[in-house]
């Protein structure tokens, strides 16, 4: 689980180690899931997190709590939302 990489015992919470932001993986995962759902005749499915509001993006990878989030949008330091690649993949799949 992505949430497990955050050390919540520190102040502020940190991501220890050398984790790297990878927005391609969730986008590819979403495409695979939607493809499998379509193949099996699933009528409705939803992505469970729009934005991880308690896990904002930060340019420092050790403070980038969004790296552990599952949202299709990241919460920027100023509070605005920025679509991630998974958001664009979803929009492409649904023709928006």
N, C-alpha and C positions, 0 to 999 in steps of 0.2 A: 504494500500500500504506500502511496506517495506520502501520506501524512506522517509515516514513521520516520522520515528523514529529518524532521524538525526536532531540535533540542529545545523543549519548552522550559527547561530548568534554568536557562540563561536569561538575562535581561539586557537587551531585547532577545526574544527567541532567535536562534541561529540554525543554519544548516551546516553542520560540520562536514569536513572532507572536501572532496573535489567533484561534487555533483555538477552536471552541466545541463542547462536548460535545453530541452529538445521538444519543440512544438510540432515536429513532424510525426513523432510517435503517436500522440493522441489523435491527430488527424487521420493517420493511417488506420488506427484502431477503430475509429468511428466509421470510416469507409468500409472496413471489413464487417463490422457489426451490421450496418445497414444493408450491405450486400447479402449477408446470411439471412437477415430478417426478410428481405424481399424474396429470396429463394424459397424460404419456408412458408411464405404467405402471411407473415405477421402484418396485421392491419395498422397497429399503432405502437410506437416506441418513443421514448423521450430520453434526452441526455439529462442526468440528474442534477447537474450544477451549472447554472448560468455564469456565476462569478463567485469566487471565494472571497467574500468581503472582509473576512478576518485574517486573510493571508495575502496582503498586498505585494505587488511587484516591487523590486528594488534593484537598481543596477549592480549592486554588490551581490554576487551569487551566494554569499554566506548569509545575507539578509533577505534574499528573494524568496519569501515564504510562498509566493504564487507557484514556485517551481514544484511545490508539494501539493498544489491544488488541482482540482479536476474541472474547473470552470472553462467555458468556451471563450470567456472574456477575462482579461486580467484587470485588476483594480490598480490603477496607477497611483503614485505617491500623492497626487493632488485630488484623488477621489474619482476621477473620470474613468470610464471603462474603455478598454481597447480590445477589439476582437483579436483572438488568436487564430492560428491556422485551422484549428478544429471548427471554429465558427464559420470560416470561409468554406471549409469542406462541407459542412452541413448545408450552408446556403446553396452551394453548387449542386449537391445531391437533390435538394428539393426545388431547384430551379428558381431561386429567388435572386 
